[in-house]
Amino acid sequence: MSGIKKLAGQTLWYGIPTIASRFLGYLMNMALPFFIALPEKTADLVQVYTLIPFLNVLYAYGLETAYFRFSQTHDKEKLYSTLSLSLFFSSIFFTVILLLCRESLASATDLNAHTEYILWMAAIIAVDNLNTLPFAKLRQENRPRRYAFARIAGILMNIFVVILFLGIIPSLLKNNPDHFLGKFYNPDIGLGYYLLGNLVGSLFTLLILAKEIRQVKFRFNIPIWKEVMRYSMPLIIVGLGGMVNDVLSRLIYRHVVDLPPQQADHELGVFANIFRLALLITIMIQAFRMAAEPFFFNKSKEENAPRTYARVMKFFVIACCFMFLLIGLYLDIFKWIFTHFANPRWAEGLEVVPLLALGNIFLGIYYNLSVWYKLTNKNRYGAMITIAGAVITIALNITLIPVLHYTGAALATFFCYLFMMVSSYWLGQKHYPVPYAVKKLIAYLTMVVLIYLLHLGMVKYLSHSLLFSISSATVLFLFFTWFVSRVEARELSKLPIIGKYFNR
C-alpha cells in the first residue's frame, strides 16, 4: 500500500494545485456566456480552440512521455538538452509552415473573417510547446510547488488580460470615451482578446520557467534523439487519434449539421459550452495524470507494480464517480445560473452533459490502462486502438449529428471512449496482466448512473423546484459517500490525511 500512499501524497501536493490552476482556466472559459450574449458569436473562437489540440500533438510529437520513459535509463542532462533543442527547432519549422498556409487553413476552417486568429493561434502553440519540457522536468523531479506556481501565474495573467479587455475597458469607455485606457483598446479585435490573453499568459509562464530553460545545453546527442524518435513516433498517432476523438465533433459540427449558418453557429457555441461542463471530470483526470505518469514509470521495476496499478485504478474510478455525481446531480444549478445571469439560450442541451461526463470517465480509465503499452514499448498497440476509436468517432459524428444534433455528438464521444477502454483492457491483460477489480469498478459506475437516473425521475415526477433538486441531490450524494466509505473503509484507512477518519 506504500505506493498508493506515495501517489496520494503527491496528488495532494501536486495534483490539487494542478486542479486549481486548470480550474482557473476552466472558469475563464465558463465566463464566455457572461461576456457574450449569444452563443453563435463564439463559434469562430470555438473553432480555433478546437484546432489547437490537434496542432499541439504535432508540435510536441510525444516528447513529454518519452522524457519520462528515457529519464529512467539515460543521462538526464543529455536527454533534457537534446529533446529541448529538438522541440525548439521543430517549433520554428511548424510555425513557419502554419503561417505560410494561413489563408488555406482559414478557408478550410471557416475563419476567413478572422485570419488573424491563425497568427495568434500559431504563436500560442509555439510558446506553449517551449514550456512543455521545462514542465515535464519539474514533474519528473517531483517539484509540484514550482510547477503549480508557474501554471497558476500564467493562467492568472491570461484571466487578467481577458477581463481587462473584454470587461473592464469596454465598460469604462461607455461612460468615459476619452479614458486613457482607450488608447490600448481596439474594439475591432473583440473576442480576439481572448486569444491575445492566452498568448500573454503563455509568454509570462515562459518567463517564469527561464531557470529551467537556461539549463538546456547546446549539445545535441544524435543516438539519444534517434532512440527517442523510434519510441515517440507511434505516440503522435495516439495523440492525433485522441484529438480526433476529443474535438472532432466541434470541428465538423457546422459542416455536417443541416441548418442555416447562423443556427449552426448557435448550436456549435452551445455545444462547446455543454462540453466545458463535462470537462470538470477531465480537469481531475489531467491533474491525476500529472502525478501518475512519472509515478507509473518509477514503480515499473518493482515486483508488486501490477497490484499497485490496480489499486490506483480503483481509487481513480471512485473519484470519477464522485465527480460524475457532482455534475449530474447538480446540473440544475448550472441551468439556473445561465438562465438568470446570462442568456437562457446558453442553458440549452444541458441534458447531454452526463453522457459526455460518463464518456470522459471511460477516457480517464483508458489513460490508466494505457500504462501497459508504454511500459512494454508496444506503443503501436496504442496507435491501433486510437485509430480504431477515431474511425468510430468520424463515422458516428457524420451519421448522428445531422439527426440528433448535440445528443449525436455526445453519443459518438461515449461509444468511442467505451470502445477504447474495453479494447485497451483486453489487450493489456494479454501483454501486461494487472489484477484490476473489474466487477467492483463496473458496480460503482452502474450505481452512480442509477443514482443520477433516480434523481432525474424524482425531479420530473415529484417537484421541479430548484430547492428540491438540490436537496434530493445532496441526500443521494451523501448516500453514495456513505456506501463507498463502508465498502472501502479498510483501504481508505491506509491513506494519508483522510485515513485517520476510517481507523475508528
ZAMARGU-4260 file (C-alpha; in steps of 0.2 Angstrom, whole numbers, plus 5000, padded with zeros to 4 digits):
<rodrens>
0) 5000/5000/5000 | 5015/5011/5002 | 5014/5015/4983 | 4997/5021/4985 | 5002/5032/5000
5) 5015/5040/4989 | 5004/5043/4975 | 4991/5050/4986 | 5003/5062/4994 | 5009/5068/4978
10) 4992/5071/4972 | 4988/5081/4987 | 5004/5092/4985 | 5005/5091/4966 | 4988/5086/4959
15) 4977/5098/4969 | 4987/5114/4964 | 4986/5107/4946 | 4967/5106/4948 | 4967/5123/4955
20) 4977/5130/4940 | 4966/5121/4927 | 4950/5126/4936 | 4955/5144/4934 | 4957/5142/4916
25) 4940/5132/4916 | 4932/5147/4925 | 4938/5159/4912 | 4930/5148/4898 | 4914/5147/4908
30) 4914/5166/4909 | 4911/5167/4890 | 4892/5167/4892 | 4893/5182/4903 | 4904/5192/4891
35) 4895/5186/4875 | 4876/5187/4874 | 4873/5174/4860 | 4882/5158/4858 | 4884/5160/4839
40) 4896/5174/4842 | 4909/5162/4850 | 4908/5150/4835 | 4925/5156/4827 | 4934/5156/4844
45) 4927/5138/4847 | 4934/5133/4830 | 4952/5140/4835 | 4952/5131/4852 | 4947/5115/4843
50) 4962/5117/4831 | 4975/5120/4845 | 4975/5102/4852 | 4977/5095/4835 | 4992/5106/4832
55) 4999/5103/4849 | 5001/5085/4846 | 5012/5088/4830 | 5022/5101/4839 | 5026/5090/4854
60) 5027/5074/4845 | 5027/5063/4861 | 5042/5071/4868 | 5035/5073/4885 | 5030/5055/4888
65) 5047/5050/4880 | 5056/5061/4893 | 5048/5052/4907 | 5052/5035/4899 | 5070/5038/4895
70) 5075/5048/4911 | 5074/5031/4919 | 5089/5024/4909 | 5098/5039/4901 | 5108/5053/4907
75) 5095/5066/4912 | 5105/5081/4907 | 5109/5075/4889 | 5091/5069/4887 | 5084/5086/4893
80) 5095/5096/4882 | 5093/5085/4866 | 5074/5085/4867 | 5073/5103/4871 | 5084/5108/4856
85) 5074/5096/4845 | 5057/5104/4851 | 5064/5122/4849 | 5069/5120/4831 | 5054/5109/4826
90) 5043/5123/4833 | 5051/5136/4822 | 5048/5124/4807 | 5030/5120/4811 | 5026/5138/4814
95) 5033/5144/4798 | 5023/5131/4788 | 5007/5136/4798 | 5010/5154/4793 | 5013/5150/4775
100) 4997/5140/4775 | 4987/5153/4785 | 4975/5158/4771 | 4971/5140/4766 | 4969/5135/4784
105) 4957/5149/4787 | 4947/5144/4772 | 4946/5126/4777 | 4940/5130/4795 | 4928/5144/4790
110) 4939/5158/4799 | 4940/5169/4783 | 4933/5183/4794 | 4947/5182/4807 | 4963/5176/4798
115) 4972/5185/4812 | 4966/5171/4824 | 4978/5159/4814 | 4993/5170/4818 | 4989/5172/4836
120) 4985/5153/4837 | 5002/5149/4830 | 5011/5160/4842 | 5001/5152/4857 | 5005/5134/4851
125) 5024/5138/4849 | 5026/5146/4866 | 5016/5133/4875 | 5027/5119/4867 | 5043/5128/4873
130) 5036/5126/4890 | 5032/5108/4888 | 5049/5100/4893 | 5053/5113/4907 | 5036/5107/4915
135) 5040/5089/4912 | 5057/5092/4921 | 5048/5099/4936 | 5036/5084/4936 | 5050/5071/4934
140) 5060/5080/4948 | 5044/5080/4959 | 5043/5099/4962 | 5025/5102/4962 | 5025/5119/4971
145) 5036/5127/4957 | 5025/5118/4944 | 5009/5124/4951 | 5016/5142/4953 | 5021/5143/4935
150) 5004/5136/4929 | 4993/5147/4940 | 5003/5163/4937 | 5001/5160/4918 | 4983/5157/4919
155) 4980/5172/4931 | 4989/5183/4919 | 4978/5176/4905 | 4962/5180/4915 | 4968/5197/4919
160) 4971/5202/4901 | 4954/5194/4896 | 4944/5203/4909 | 4953/5219/4906 | 4950/5220/4888
165) 4933/5211/4887 | 4925/5218/4903 | 4933/5232/4912 | 4939/5243/4897 | 4923/5242/4887
170) 4913/5247/4902 | 4925/5262/4906 | 4924/5268/4888 | 4905/5268/4888 | 4904/5281/4902
175) 4921/5289/4898 | 4926/5288/4879 | 4941/5298/4882 | 4948/5287/4896 | 4967/5284/4893
180) 4965/5265/4893 | 4956/5268/4876 | 4972/5271/4868 | 4977/5252/4871 | 4960/5245/4866
185) 4954/5241/4848 | 4935/5236/4848 | 4938/5228/4831 | 4948/5214/4840 | 4933/5209/4850
190) 4934/5191/4856 | 4952/5190/4849 | 4957/5197/4866 | 4953/5180/4872 | 4967/5173/4861
195) 4979/5188/4865 | 4976/5185/4884 | 4981/5167/4881 | 4997/5172/4872 | 5002/5184/4886
200) 4999/5171/4899 | 5010/5158/4889 | 5024/5171/4887 | 5023/5175/4906 | 5024/5157/4910
205) 5039/5155/4899 | 5047/5169/4908 | 5044/5161/4925 | 5052/5145/4918 | 5068/5154/4912
210) 5078/5145/4925 | 5074/5128/4918 | 5076/5134/4900 | 5094/5141/4905 | 5098/5123/4910
215) 5097/5117/4892 | 5115/5114/4885 | 5118/5117/4866 | 5124/5099/4864 | 5113/5088/4853
220) 5115/5069/4856 | 5110/5061/4839 | 5110/5042/4846 | 5098/5048/4860 | 5087/5058/4848
225) 5085/5043/4836 | 5081/5031/4850 | 5068/5043/4857 | 5060/5046/4840 | 5058/5027/4837
230) 5048/5027/4854 | 5038/5043/4851 | 5033/5041/4833 | 5018/5030/4837 | 5013/5042/4851
235) 5010/5055/4838 | 4997/5044/4830 | 4990/5040/4848 | 4989/5059/4851 | 4981/5064/4834
240) 4969/5050/4836 | 4965/5056/4853 | 4962/5073/4847 | 4950/5067/4833 | 4940/5058/4847
245) 4941/5073/4858 | 4937/5088/4847 | 4931/5082/4830 | 4913/5084/4835 | 4916/5103/4837
250) 4927/5104/4822 | 4915/5097/4810 | 4898/5102/4818 | 4895/5117/4807 | 4899/5107/4792
255) 4888/5091/4795 | 4873/5098/4804 | 4859/5103/4791 | 4855/5120/4797 | 4856/5138/4791
260) 4874/5145/4795 | 4868/5156/4810 | 4858/5142/4818 | 4873/5131/4815 | 4885/5143/4824
265) 4872/5145/4838 | 4872/5126/4841 | 4891/5125/4840 | 4893/5138/4853 | 4880/5130/4864
270) 4888/5113/4862 | 4905/5120/4866 | 4898/5126/4882 | 4890/5109/4886 | 4907/5101/4883
275) 4915/5113/4895 | 4904/5107/4909 | 4909/5089/4906 | 4927/5094/4906 | 4926/5096/4925
280) 4930/5077/4925 | 4944/5080/4913 | 4952/5093/4924 | 4953/5080/4938 | 4959/5067/4925
285) 4973/5078/4919 | 4979/5083/4936 | 4979/5064/4941 | 4990/5060/4925 | 5002/5074/4930
290) 5006/5065/4946 | 5003/5047/4940 | 5013/5046/4924 | 5030/5049/4932 | 5024/5038/4946
295) 5020/5023/4935 | 5037/5023/4926 | 5046/5024/4943 | 5036/5010/4950 | 5038/4999/4935
300) 5053/4990/4941 | 5045/4984/4957 | 5039/4967/4959 | 5022/4972/4965 | 5019/4985/4952
305) 5004/4977/4944 | 4995/4977/4961 | 4999/4995/4964 | 4992/5000/4947 | 4976/4990/4951
310) 4974/4999/4967 | 4977/5016/4959 | 4964/5012/4946 | 4951/5008/4959 | 4953/5024/4968
315) 4953/5034/4952 | 4937/5026/4947 | 4929/5030/4964 | 4935/5049/4962 | 4927/5049/4944
320) 4911/5043/4951 | 4910/5057/4964 | 4914/5069/4950 | 4900/5062/4939 | 4888/5064/4953
325) 4893/5082/4957 | 4890/5086/4938 | 4874/5076/4935 | 4865/5079/4952 | 4868/5097/4952
330) 4865/5101/4934 | 4850/5112/4938 | 4862/5124/4947 | 4871/5127/4931 | 4854/5129/4922
335) 4849/5142/4934 | 4865/5152/4933 | 4864/5153/4914 | 4846/5157/4914 | 4847/5171/4927
340) 4864/5178/4924 | 4867/5176/4906 | 4856/5172/4891 | 4844/5157/4893 | 4849/5151/4876
345) 4866/5146/4885 | 4856/5133/4895 | 4851/5123/4880 | 4856/5105/4878 | 4862/5103/4896
350) 4853/5086/4897 | 4868/5078/4887 | 4881/5083/4899 | 4880/5067/4910 | 4883/5057/4894
355) 4898/5067/4890 | 4904/5066/4908 | 4902/5047/4908 | 4912/5046/4891 | 4926/5056/4899
360) 4927/5044/4913 | 4929/5030/4901 | 4943/5040/4893 | 4951/5043/4910 | 4951/5024/4913
365) 4959/5021/4896 | 4973/5033/4901 | 4976/5022/4917 | 4975/5006/4906 | 4987/5013/4893
370) 5002/5011/4906 | 5004/4993/4899 | 5009/4998/4881 | 5020/5012/4887 | 5030/5001/4899
375) 5032/4987/4887 | 5037/4998/4872 | 5022/4992/4862 | 5016/5010/4858 | 5010/5003/4841
380) 4995/4995/4850 | 4990/5012/4857 | 4991/5019/4840 | 4980/5005/4833 | 4967/5007/4847
385) 4967/5026/4845 | 4965/5025/4826 | 4950/5012/4828 | 4942/5025/4840 | 4945/5039/4828
390) 4936/5029/4814 | 4921/5026/4826 | 4921/5044/4830 | 4921/5050/4812 | 4908/5038/4807
395) 4896/5041/4822 | 4898/5060/4821 | 4894/5061/4802 | 4880/5049/4805 | 4872/5055/4821
400) 4875/5074/4822 | 4863/5078/4807 | 4849/5068/4815 | 4852/5070/4834 | 4862/5086/4835
405) 4870/5088/4852 | 4865/5071/4858 | 4873/5063/4842 | 4889/5071/4846 | 4888/5066/4864
410) 4884/5048/4859 | 4899/5047/4847 | 4910/5053/4861 | 4903/5040/4873 | 4904/5025/4862
415) 4922/5029/4855 | 4929/5030/4873 | 4919/5015/4878 | 4927/5005/4864 | 4945/5012/4868
420) 4943/5007/4886 | 4937/4989/4883 | 4950/4986/4869 | 4964/4993/4879 | 4959/4982/4894
425) 4958/4966/4884 | 4975/4969/4875 | 4983/4974/4891 | 4978/4959/4901 | 4987/4948/4887
430) 5003/4958/4887 | 5004/4965/4904 | 4992/4957/4916 | 4986/4969/4930 | 4973/4962/4943
435) 4960/4976/4941 | 4944/4974/4952 | 4934/4974/4937 | 4917/4968/4944 | 4918/4981/4958
440) 4923/4995/4946 | 4908/4991/4935 | 4897/4990/4950 | 4902/5008/4956 | 4899/5015/4938
445) 4882/5007/4937 | 4877/5013/4954 | 4881/5031/4950 | 4872/5031/4934 | 4857/5023/4943
450) 4858/5037/4956 | 4858/5050/4943 | 4843/5042/4934 | 4834/5041/4951 | 4837/5060/4954
455) 4831/5064/4936 | 4815/5054/4940 | 4812/5062/4957 | 4814/5080/4949 | 4802/5076/4935
460) 4788/5067/4944 | 4789/5075/4962 | 4795/5093/4961 | 4803/5104/4948 | 4809/5117/4961
465) 4827/5121/4962 | 4827/5119/4981 | 4820/5101/4980 | 4833/5097/4966 | 4847/5102/4977
470) 4841/5094/4992 | 4837/5077/4984 | 4854/5078/4975 | 4863/5081/4992 | 4854/5066/5000
475) 4859/5055/4986 | 4877/5061/4985 | 4879/5058/5004 | 4871/5041/5002 | 4885/5036/4989
480) 4898/5044/5000 | 4892/5033/5015 | 4891/5017/5004 | 4909/5019/4997 | 4916/5023/5015
485) 4909/5007/5021 | 4914/4996/5007 | 4932/5004/5006 | 4935/5008/5024 | 4949/4996/5026
490) 4959/5003/5011 | 4954/5021/5015 | 4961/5019/5032 | 4979/5017/5025 | 4978/5033/5015
495) 4987/5049/5022 | 4977/5063/5030 | 4960/5055/5027 | 4965/5038/5034 | 4963/5043/5052
500) 4944/5045/5050 | 4942/5027/5045 | 4953/5019/5059 | 4939/5020/5072
</rodrens>
